[in-house]
Amino acid sequence: MKTIQMTIDESLLAEVDRATQELNTTRSAFIRSALQLALRRHLIAKLEDQHAQGYARLPIRPDEFDGWDDEQAWGLP
């Protein structure tokens, strides 16, 4: 692991300290977890954007999925 230095608002640090006490963890572990979550959210947003751009470039044709109509039977009357 690499040690880094960062600047953080005192009020945010106080919230982090309260959360780390409740979770019985350290600041470093908490911040690592928060960064991992932020990176995961960033990746998901990026993939969703790519998905939307793909459909914008090549929209679904009105009849594109008609062949699947019979496969959508959910067993309901």
Secondary structure, DSSP 8 states (H G I E B T S, - for coil): ---------HHHHHHHHHHHHHHT--HHHHHHHHHHHHHHHHHHHHHHHHHHHHHHHS---TTTTGGGGGGG--S--
